[in-house]
Amino acid sequence: MLIRFKKNMEKIAMGLLSFMPDEKKDVKKLQQTIKEYETNPDWHLFLWKEDDVLGAIGVRIEDNVDVVIQHVSVNPSHRNMGIGKKMINEINRQYQDKYTVNASEEVQEFYQKCNSKHDQNENSNKK
């Protein structure tokens, strides 16, 4: 389940975001990123929670038209279980009625991979 980031989850969120190539264990950069999510009304950070928090996904709203997925991160011990794809699908579901959803350069390849598998499943279900 996707939940909104709250201040009391800061350490968990920073830990998950530290797996992003751009953030790569740079504590100052991670702190700046978290601060941006806390203070910028156009930046939204969500955490994926099952029994524990397993992933994070961050978006920014541009020009009140586009939602750009800019961070996707899953706990390494829970990767390849579809959690990243679930987060992408949930963001698409939440925002698709009001915005065009796409991905930043950093997560574009993963975003396209998730959407192409979704499209293939949709097409095979229609046959």
QUINOR-V273469 format. One record per helix or strand of 3 or more residues. SS is the DSSP state (hx for helix, st for strand). FROM is the first residue (numbers start at 1). TO is the last residue. If there is no record, write none. Layout:
((SS	FROM	TO) (SS	FROM	TO))
This chain:
((st	2	4) (hx	7	17) (hx	27	39) (st	43	49) (st	53	62) (st	66	74) (hx	76	78) (hx	83	95) (st	100	103) (hx	108	126))
